């Protein structure tokens, strides 16, 4: 299941795994399902249909490379436009499965936030893994990533996702490593030891969650004073009226992208990407779902209270881009080894 969702996939017109012929009057649209895709349909797809007269059918995708490899192996192309994460974007572009973007048909690349206008991808939205706190459980608001590790100033347990990814990076930033240097440091044994040692200073106060909902519940009911959480979940809590906030220092953020599949209906895919790149529509999506827009000008349509919960602007001044090619290649090379080390460390006394 994709990191943003803990819900069932979209039920409308799902044809994953089937082979459909490309039709100039139809777009075969593929995203992450659930209420995330419902919002995309209601905000973007309906606008696309109204503007272009092209109908659409929806598919769902659960991440990874397997379905793309099947397309490359068989030549059967069931999708036209797909939302992918950075690892798949880089791989699909390198292997020629994703069509290079014709930016003359989409818009001005300078109107997109950094990383949202690439050779084969058009930015969808940004999400983040950040330091969250319940204002009811602290006498004063934390001021930096270092406060997550300060047991004298902020006593109590901390919740983190049971994974080395994001947490090792956060530990190094809190220990003074610049975001731009994180992966060069973490690629060394000394850097890995440093990250685990930093986390070790609060290990007796760490609670590890596998499901985001569990970590969030701990934060709400006071079982933890701080938690590292995906920002859109904290955005949802603010809409529910809960006094839970984000400390953005040391956050990790990433950006999904739309890609057009080679052999699919490229023209329809590009027309959809153009409609999607309307800042007014992106602002509407951010207000509804709590993800950062890919268009710079969309931010002006968001009020300051909402911006406090979005991975945009000054919130990312000391944040790490985990969707970059550097980060993607690092975790491709080190995920297995660091996961083994992480599991051993979690289980140790």
C-alpha angles and dihedrals in degrees: 000000000000116000094248097055138063094169142085121284123259114285100202116105097329112179102163111163095016125113117238125179117244111256125190089219096051136063119204101211124194129189143137102292130223124071089329091065092039088060091048091052095048096043105032112014095050089049089049092051092047094048100042105025088230116135123218142212121203131229131180129225128193100199136259133084102276099096092045091050089053090054091051092048098045105027089230108136113191097167136059104184125019136180109230139175123243098266092056092042092057095043096045092048093049092049095047096243092117120062118239108251117254096215093189086070095046110039145265112327090212090065091067127083117254112291095017098098110057138151095273104010142071114202118253105183141309130248132184146204106220147161111275130188139183108233090211090064100051131061091212132019117258115250106201146003088272089069090067087068098040105102093170094058096034114027121192140065127309127214122218135170112262095247137094092226114095092002097071090047092049091050092054093048089051087050091057105267114140115240090239090060100042100102096042088054095042091050089068128076089234091054093049091049089050093053094048090045091054091051088045091065088071101025094117087058097047124108116191120214129192098190120053090222090061094052091047092051090052090054094048097047095043099249087127129028093207134019136185103232143165106266097230090063090056089047088056091051091054089054087052089056098251118146095234121134142185128239102204099193108115095009122154117224137181141183130224121213140208114236132187116224118233107247094025131100096294096173093054090046092053091048089053092049090052092053090045090055092068106120092211091057092045091051089052090052092049091051091051102039108023100238125129117255121245093220118080095215092054089074092068089065092058123087122233094251091057094044089060088071099043130087094239141113119343091002087078098048092113098021132118125239103224090175093065122113089247092055093043093052092044094056092042088059100036109029097096095046095044092045089055090049091046094052091048091049094048091051095047125092 
